[in-house]
Amino acid sequence: MYNFEYFTPTKVIFGKDTEKKVGSLVNYEKARKVLIHYGGHSAVRSGLVNRIKESLAAHTIEYVELGGVIPNPRLSLVYKGIELCRREGVDFILAVGGGSVIDSAKAIGYGVTNEGDVWDFYEHTRKAAACLPIGVVLTIAASGSEMSNSCVITKDEGCIKRAYDDDLSRPKFAILNPELTMTLPDYQTACGCTDILMHTMERYFTNGGTMNLTDNIAEALMRTVITNSLLLKDNPLDYDARAEVMWAGSLSHNGLTGCGNDGGDFASHMLEHEIGGMFDVAHGAGLSAIWGSWARYVYKDCLDRFVRFSENVWNLKPEKTAGKSAIKGIEAMEHFYRSIHMPTSLTELGINPTDEQMKEMAKRCAAAAGGHAGSAKVLYEDDMYKIYKMAV
């Protein structure tokens, strides 16, 4: 077990009608003017944005709006948000949506409070010194960005998708009302469940330290998401299943399931970032499409963890060899993905990258990782290329 620091300053307000408390929560932060940041028209059509405005107005808090966030949130909208916040004197950002909206809000928060180009942080040429305070009204259980220090933005020019992690951007509060996720299309719900599982597995498959309590928490979280994903496939209005998945999403990415190890693998996420950047696919679907190929490429170097995954998450009986047990666990995960209509290959994802495109994605992925990535097995550019080829 390794030494670790666990930092989760975000206040969580969980349950029905909790979005009505947003005014008092923003008031507690002593904010004078808020940017309400959201995605498409659904947040407006559903009446959610109006309820938020009423709650802010009840506390005499001024606000401006910026919608238009799309999946794989764009740097161009971040720039618009920075300009708007500076012009209007915004001192607090309220993200109303899922991970894309929250990440866009974080990037705007960095841009407003730091001189120079905010993209520098995502290129890792410098570190942020500050960030506007962020609050969240979550509408999609998926990314865990509502409690995490991470943020992923796509640069329009070149379709370059990059992440930046900094505790400065951890939200002050997160309002989690499972009812707000009930109108999601089934595909988005499944993508979200996949992302939650992947955030947990990224920390679980490691060669860098383990802690049995952390492993038990991670395994319980994965079993919970798997069970409730299947319930939601049959009954999208199941409040309790929505609640289980929503809370799992927050816990999967606030650091809890990585306590005592080396921080995890995250190569699958980096591989997907290049797929998402080049082909603009849904993040969760991109993850499920690449995971099986990654797992088959690395499992022999992380065999004990894959055997434990097979036995403790999928309750599979041990096979004659550890290798066979590991493969059974990988197959069980892929079967689950298919059962919730998630792809398990790039072809199933609906893309067929050329050899040159796969080489380019591998090159970009290695560059973004500083030359190599991974803990289950350290991957270099050629390894990444081979995984992309396996995934077609």
C-alpha positions as CSV (number, residue, x, y, z in Angstrom):
1,M,0.0,0.0,0.0
2,Y,1.3,3.5,-0.9
3,N,0.9,6.7,1.1
4,F,-2.0,8.8,-0.2
5,E,-3.8,12.1,0.2
6,Y,-7.6,12.2,-0.1
7,F,-9.1,15.6,-0.8
8,T,-12.9,15.9,-1.5
9,P,-14.0,19.4,-0.6
10,T,-17.2,19.4,-2.6
11,K,-20.5,19.6,-0.7
12,V,-23.1,17.2,-2.0
13,I,-26.8,17.9,-1.8
14,F,-28.6,14.7,-2.9
15,G,-32.2,13.9,-3.6
16,K,-35.5,15.1,-5.0
17,D,-36.1,18.9,-5.6
18,T,-32.6,19.7,-4.4
19,E,-32.0,22.1,-7.3
20,K,-34.3,24.5,-5.5
21,K,-31.5,25.1,-3.0
22,V,-29.1,26.5,-5.5
23,G,-29.8,30.1,-4.6
24,S,-28.9,29.6,-0.9
25,L,-25.8,27.6,-1.8
26,V,-24.5,30.3,-4.2
27,N,-25.4,33.0,-1.6
28,Y,-23.3,31.1,0.9
29,E,-20.3,31.4,-1.4
30,K,-20.9,35.2,-1.4
31,A,-21.3,35.4,-5.1
32,R,-22.7,38.6,-6.7
33,K,-23.1,37.5,-10.3
34,V,-23.3,34.0,-11.7
35,L,-22.8,32.5,-15.1
36,I,-25.4,29.8,-15.7
37,H,-23.6,27.5,-18.1
38,Y,-25.5,24.7,-19.9
39,G,-25.7,22.6,-23.0
40,G,-28.6,22.2,-25.4
41,H,-32.2,23.2,-25.1
42,S,-33.3,20.4,-22.8
43,A,-32.3,22.2,-19.7
44,V,-34.4,25.1,-20.7
45,R,-37.4,23.1,-22.1
46,S,-37.6,21.0,-18.9
47,G,-37.9,24.2,-16.8
48,L,-34.7,23.4,-14.9
49,V,-33.0,26.6,-15.9
50,N,-36.0,28.7,-14.9
51,R,-36.2,27.0,-11.5
52,I,-32.5,27.9,-11.0
53,K,-33.1,31.5,-12.1
54,E,-36.0,31.8,-9.6
55,S,-33.9,30.4,-6.8
56,L,-31.0,32.8,-7.6
57,A,-33.5,35.8,-7.9
58,A,-34.9,34.9,-4.5
59,H,-31.5,35.7,-3.0
60,T,-31.1,38.8,-5.2
61,I,-28.2,37.2,-7.1
62,E,-27.6,38.5,-10.6
63,Y,-26.9,36.1,-13.5
64,V,-26.0,35.8,-17.2
65,E,-26.3,32.7,-19.4
66,L,-24.2,30.8,-21.8
67,G,-25.6,27.7,-23.4
68,G,-24.3,25.6,-26.4
69,V,-22.0,23.1,-24.7
70,I,-21.7,20.0,-26.8
71,P,-20.2,16.5,-26.1
72,N,-16.4,16.8,-26.2
73,P,-16.7,20.5,-25.2
74,R,-15.0,22.9,-27.4
75,L,-12.3,25.5,-26.6
76,S,-14.0,28.1,-28.8
77,L,-17.0,28.2,-26.5
78,V,-14.6,28.4,-23.5
79,Y,-13.1,31.5,-25.0
80,K,-16.6,33.0,-25.4
81,G,-17.4,32.2,-21.8
82,I,-14.1,33.8,-20.6
83,E,-14.9,37.0,-22.5
84,L,-18.5,37.0,-21.2
85,C,-17.5,36.5,-17.6
86,R,-14.9,39.3,-17.7
87,R,-17.2,41.7,-19.4
88,E,-20.1,41.0,-17.0
89,G,-18.0,40.8,-13.8
90,V,-19.0,37.2,-13.1
91,D,-17.6,35.8,-9.9
92,F,-19.2,32.3,-9.8
93,I,-20.0,29.7,-12.5
94,L,-22.9,27.4,-12.2
95,A,-22.7,24.3,-14.4
96,V,-26.1,22.9,-15.3
97,G,-25.6,19.6,-17.1
98,G,-23.2,16.7,-17.3
99,G,-19.5,16.3,-17.6
100,S,-19.1,18.3,-20.8
101,V,-20.8,21.3,-19.2
102,I,-18.9,21.0,-16.0
103,D,-15.5,20.7,-17.8
104,S,-16.4,23.7,-19.9
105,A,-17.2,25.6,-16.8
106,K,-13.9,24.7,-15.2
107,A,-12.0,25.8,-18.2
108,I,-13.8,29.1,-18.3
109,G,-13.0,29.5,-14.6
110,Y,-9.3,29.0,-15.3
111,G,-9.4,31.4,-18.2
112,V,-11.1,34.2,-16.3
113,T,-8.6,34.1,-13.4
114,N,-5.3,33.6,-15.2
115,E,-3.6,35.7,-17.8
116,G,-2.6,34.3,-21.2
117,D,-4.2,31.4,-23.2
118,V,-6.2,28.9,-21.1
119,W,-5.2,26.2,-23.6
120,D,-1.6,26.4,-22.1
121,F,-2.9,24.4,-19.1
122,Y,-4.2,21.6,-21.3
123,E,-0.9,21.5,-23.2
124,H,0.8,21.4,-19.7
125,T,3.2,24.3,-20.5
126,R,2.2,26.0,-17.3
127,K,-0.1,25.6,-14.2
128,A,-3.1,27.6,-13.2
129,A,-2.8,29.9,-10.2
130,A,-6.6,30.2,-9.6
131,C,-10.0,29.3,-10.8
132,L,-13.4,30.9,-10.4
133,P,-15.6,29.0,-7.9
134,I,-17.8,26.4,-9.6
135,G,-21.2,24.9,-8.5
136,V,-23.0,22.1,-10.3
137,V,-26.5,21.0,-10.9
138,L,-26.0,17.6,-12.3
139,T,-28.2,16.2,-15.1
140,I,-26.2,13.2,-16.3
141,A,-24.5,10.6,-14.1
142,A,-21.3,9.8,-15.9
143,S,-18.1,11.8,-15.7
144,G,-17.8,12.4,-12.0
145,S,-16.5,15.9,-12.8
146,E,-18.9,17.2,-10.2
147,M,-16.5,16.1,-7.5
148,S,-13.2,15.7,-9.3
149,N,-10.2,17.9,-10.1
150,S,-10.2,16.9,-13.8
151,C,-11.3,18.6,-16.9
152,V,-11.2,17.6,-20.6
153,I,-11.5,20.1,-23.5
154,T,-11.2,19.7,-27.2
155,K,-9.4,22.3,-29.3
156,D,-11.4,23.0,-32.4
157,E,-8.4,23.4,-34.7
158,G,-6.9,20.0,-35.2
159,C,-9.6,18.3,-33.0
160,I,-7.1,17.9,-30.2
161,K,-8.6,16.6,-26.9
162,R,-6.6,17.2,-23.7
163,A,-7.1,16.9,-20.0
164,Y,-5.9,19.1,-17.1
165,D,-6.2,18.1,-13.5
166,D,-6.0,20.7,-10.6
167,D,-7.7,20.8,-7.2
168,L,-8.4,24.5,-7.8
169,S,-11.4,23.5,-10.0
170,R,-13.1,21.1,-7.6
171,P,-16.7,22.4,-7.3
172,K,-17.8,24.1,-4.2
173,F,-21.1,22.1,-4.2
174,A,-22.9,19.5,-6.4
175,I,-26.6,19.2,-6.5
176,L,-27.5,15.6,-7.3
177,N,-31.2,15.0,-8.0
178,P,-31.7,11.6,-9.7
179,E,-35.0,12.7,-11.2
180,L,-33.1,15.1,-13.4
181,T,-31.6,12.2,-15.3
182,M,-34.9,10.4,-16.1
183,T,-35.4,12.1,-19.4
184,L,-32.0,11.0,-20.8
185,P,-32.0,8.9,-23.9
186,D,-31.1,5.2,-23.2
187,Y,-27.9,5.6,-25.1
188,Q,-26.7,8.5,-22.9
189,T,-27.6,6.6,-19.8
190,A,-25.6,3.6,-21.0
191,C,-22.6,5.8,-22.0
192,G,-22.7,7.3,-18.5
193,C,-22.7,4.0,-16.8
194,T,-19.8,2.9,-18.9
195,D,-17.8,6.0,-18.0
196,I,-18.5,5.4,-14.3
197,L,-17.2,1.8,-14.6
198,M,-14.2,3.0,-16.5
199,H,-13.2,5.6,-13.9
200,T,-13.2,2.8,-11.3
201,M,-11.4,0.2,-13.5
202,E,-8.7,2.7,-14.4
203,R,-7.8,2.9,-10.7
204,Y,-8.4,-0.8,-10.1
205,F,-6.1,-2.3,-12.8
206,T,-2.7,-1.2,-11.4
207,N,0.7,-2.6,-10.7
208,G,1.4,0.2,-8.3
209,G,0.2,-0.7,-4.8
210,T,-3.1,-1.9,-3.6
211,M,-5.3,-1.6,-0.5
212,N,-7.8,-4.3,0.3
213,L,-10.4,-1.9,1.6
214,T,-10.1,0.3,-1.5
215,D,-10.4,-2.7,-3.7
216,N,-13.5,-3.9,-1.9
217,I,-15.1,-0.4,-2.3
218,A,-14.2,-0.4,-6.0
219,E,-15.6,-3.9,-6.6
220,A,-18.8,-3.0,-4.8
221,L,-19.2,0.1,-6.9
222,M,-18.7,-1.8,-10.1
223,R,-21.2,-4.5,-9.1
224,T,-23.7,-1.7,-8.2
225,V,-23.4,0.1,-11.5
226,I,-23.6,-3.2,-13.5
227,T,-26.8,-4.2,-11.6
228,N,-28.5,-0.9,-11.9
229,S,-27.5,-0.3,-15.5
230,L,-29.5,-3.4,-16.4
231,L,-32.4,-2.2,-14.3
232,L,-32.4,1.1,-16.1
233,K,-32.3,-0.6,-19.5
234,D,-35.7,-2.1,-18.7
235,N,-37.1,0.8,-16.6
236,P,-35.6,4.2,-17.2
237,L,-37.9,5.7,-14.5
238,D,-36.6,3.6,-11.7
239,Y,-35.6,6.3,-9.2
240,D,-33.6,4.1,-6.8
241,A,-31.6,2.7,-9.7
242,R,-30.9,6.3,-10.9
243,A,-29.9,7.3,-7.4
244,E,-27.4,4.3,-7.1
245,V,-25.8,5.2,-10.5
246,M,-25.6,8.9,-9.7
247,W,-23.9,8.5,-6.4
248,A,-21.6,5.8,-7.9
249,G,-20.6,8.4,-10.6
250,S,-19.5,10.9,-8.0
251,L,-17.6,8.3,-5.9
252,S,-15.9,6.8,-9.0
253,H,-13.9,9.9,-9.8
254,N,-13.4,11.8,-6.5
255,G,-10.3,9.7,-5.7
256,L,-11.9,7.2,-3.3
257,T,-11.3,4.1,-5.4
258,G,-7.6,5.0,-5.9
259,C,-6.6,5.4,-2.3
260,G,-3.4,3.4,-1.5
261,N,-2.3,2.7,-5.1
262,D,-0.2,4.6,-7.7
263,G,-3.2,6.6,-9.0
264,G,-4.2,4.0,-11.5
265,D,-3.7,3.2,-15.2
266,F,-5.8,5.7,-17.3
267,A,-4.3,4.5,-20.6
268,S,-7.8,3.5,-21.9
269,H,-9.0,7.1,-21.2
270,M,-6.0,8.5,-23.1
271,L,-6.5,6.2,-26.0
272,E,-10.2,7.2,-26.1
273,H,-9.3,10.9,-26.0
274,E,-7.7,10.5,-29.4
275,I,-10.7,8.6,-30.8
276,G,-13.0,11.3,-29.4
277,G,-10.8,14.1,-30.7
278,M,-10.5,12.7,-34.2
279,F,-14.0,11.2,-34.7
280,D,-16.1,13.2,-32.1
281,V,-17.8,10.1,-30.6
282,A,-19.5,9.8,-27.3
283,H,-16.9,9.4,-24.6
284,G,-18.5,6.4,-22.9
285,A,-19.0,4.6,-26.2
286,G,-15.4,5.2,-27.1
287,L,-14.3,3.8,-23.9
288,S,-16.2,0.5,-24.2
289,A,-15.0,0.2,-27.8
290,I,-11.4,0.3,-26.8
291,W,-11.4,-1.4,-23.4
292,G,-11.5,-5.0,-24.5
293,S,-8.6,-4.6,-26.8
294,W,-6.6,-2.8,-24.1
295,A,-7.5,-5.5,-21.6
296,R,-6.4,-8.3,-23.8
297,Y,-3.1,-6.5,-24.6
298,V,-2.2,-5.9,-20.9
299,Y,-3.8,-8.6,-18.8
300,K,-0.7,-10.9,-18.6
301,D,1.3,-8.1,-17.0
302,C,-1.5,-7.5,-14.4
303,L,-2.8,-11.0,-14.1
304,D,-3.6,-11.0,-10.4
305,R,-5.8,-8.0,-10.7
306,F,-7.7,-9.4,-13.7
307,V,-8.3,-12.7,-11.9
308,R,-9.6,-10.8,-8.9
309,F,-11.9,-8.8,-11.2
310,S,-13.2,-12.0,-12.7
311,E,-14.0,-13.6,-9.4
312,N,-15.1,-10.6,-7.2
313,V,-16.9,-8.4,-9.7
314,W,-18.4,-11.1,-12.0
315,N,-18.5,-13.9,-9.4
316,L,-17.0,-16.3,-11.9
317,K,-15.5,-19.6,-10.7
318,P,-11.7,-19.9,-11.1
319,E,-10.5,-21.6,-14.3
320,K,-7.7,-24.1,-14.6
321,T,-5.2,-21.3,-15.2
322,A,-5.1,-17.7,-14.1
323,G,-4.9,-16.6,-17.7
324,K,-8.2,-18.3,-18.6
325,S,-9.9,-16.7,-15.5
326,A,-8.7,-13.3,-16.6
327,I,-10.0,-13.8,-20.1
328,K,-13.4,-14.9,-18.7
329,G,-13.6,-11.7,-16.8
330,I,-12.8,-9.6,-19.9
331,E,-15.4,-11.5,-21.9
332,A,-18.0,-10.9,-19.1
333,M,-17.4,-7.2,-19.2
334,E,-17.7,-7.1,-23.0
335,H,-21.0,-9.1,-22.8
336,F,-22.3,-6.6,-20.3
337,Y,-21.4,-3.7,-22.6
338,R,-23.3,-5.3,-25.5
339,S,-26.3,-6.0,-23.2
340,I,-26.7,-2.2,-22.7
341,H,-26.0,-1.6,-26.4
342,M,-22.5,-0.3,-26.0
343,P,-19.8,-1.1,-28.6
344,T,-16.9,-3.4,-28.0
345,S,-14.9,-2.5,-31.1
346,L,-14.3,0.6,-33.3
347,T,-16.4,-1.0,-36.0
348,E,-19.3,-1.4,-33.6
349,L,-18.7,2.2,-32.7
350,G,-19.4,3.1,-36.3
351,I,-15.9,4.2,-37.3
352,N,-13.2,2.5,-39.4
353,P,-10.0,4.4,-39.0
354,T,-7.3,4.0,-41.7
355,D,-3.9,2.8,-40.7
356,E,-2.5,6.3,-41.0
357,Q,-5.3,7.6,-38.7
358,M,-4.4,4.9,-36.1
359,K,-0.7,5.8,-36.3
360,E,-1.6,9.5,-35.9
361,M,-3.8,8.7,-32.8
362,A,-1.0,6.6,-31.3
363,K,1.5,9.4,-31.9
364,R,-0.8,12.0,-30.4
365,C,-1.6,9.8,-27.4
366,A,2.0,9.1,-26.7
367,A,2.8,12.8,-27.0
368,A,0.0,13.8,-24.6
369,A,1.2,11.2,-22.1
370,G,4.7,12.4,-22.2
371,G,6.0,9.3,-24.1
372,H,4.2,6.5,-22.3
373,A,1.1,5.8,-20.3
374,G,-0.3,3.0,-18.0
375,S,0.3,1.1,-14.9
376,A,-1.2,-2.4,-15.6
377,K,1.3,-2.4,-18.5
378,V,3.4,0.7,-19.5
379,L,2.4,1.5,-23.1
380,Y,4.5,3.3,-25.7
381,E,3.5,4.6,-29.1
382,D,3.8,1.3,-30.8
383,D,1.8,-0.5,-28.1
384,M,-1.0,2.1,-28.5
385,Y,-1.0,1.6,-32.3
386,K,-1.3,-2.1,-31.8
387,I,-4.3,-1.7,-29.4
388,Y,-6.0,0.6,-31.9
389,K,-5.5,-2.1,-34.6
390,M,-6.9,-4.8,-32.3
391,A,-10.0,-2.7,-31.7
392,V,-11.0,-2.2,-35.3
